[in-house]
Amino acid sequence: MAAAPVCLIMFAALCVILLLLNRPEVRRLSGAEEYVNEERSKLGPLSRGEKNTIIAFAAAISLWVLPGVAALIFGDESTVYSFLYARLDEGTVAIIGAALLFLIPISWSERRFTMNWNEAVRIDWGTIVLFGSGIALGTLLSDTGLAEILGKGIADALGVTSLLAVSAVAALIAILISETTSNTASATVVVPIVIPIAAAAGLDPVIPAFCAIFGASFGFMMPVSTPQNAIVYGSGMIPITKMVRSGVVFDIIGIILVVSLVPVMARLVGLV
């Protein structure tokens, strides 16, 4: 409820900005619908490999949410939750899901599996390494204390004391860090910085923390900022200059929307 208005307005803004900054050469691709329908008809029913991929994906999703489900049922202080949380972290589950593709057979008699290494080497590993590097950079920013120094330095330099100013600084710091790391890593780094800044100013830290969380998802300039950016950049069809030009406008509008709407929605849904 708190996020929906921000997301809807930002989506509309993104559509308008993308069309204004990157005007399409034609308004409509003739024959596109017919081409898509023709290609879809060629696919036929799901193959055994595609079914196996669905199984591996479903297994990964189930294992990712299992600790959370256990916390809801048994409580986050229970032995069951502690056991699952300690063993099913995001990285471990991702490796399990990927490994299943090499283990689930398409034809056991022929020793053919859903994926083999000859197929795996054709994956766009460069984009994956790029995104993984962003997560590693975010972890280093947190572990070395550099992120905290940067955040407090910005807050001290600006001399923020009001809720609006602290929220704006929180969103700004999150967006800036999100441009060089993944949005998940940015939120992990920024929120622990924002809370003591708000507390030192005598403010309720909930709204600044929410602004930081939203801001961490509003880094649109660089390929490493979000998985979506990495996928688009990995296609080789979008130059980084065009991504930066559009992304900086998105970031500015994102800060304005987050700072203006998040405090209102947080109060309406009873978060504060």
Helices and strands as residue ranges (DSSP letters): H 4-21, H 32-43, H 48-74, H 79-87, H 90-103, E 105-107, E 112-113, H 117-120, H 125-143, H 146-158, H 163-178, H 183-200, H 206-216, H 227-234, H 240-268
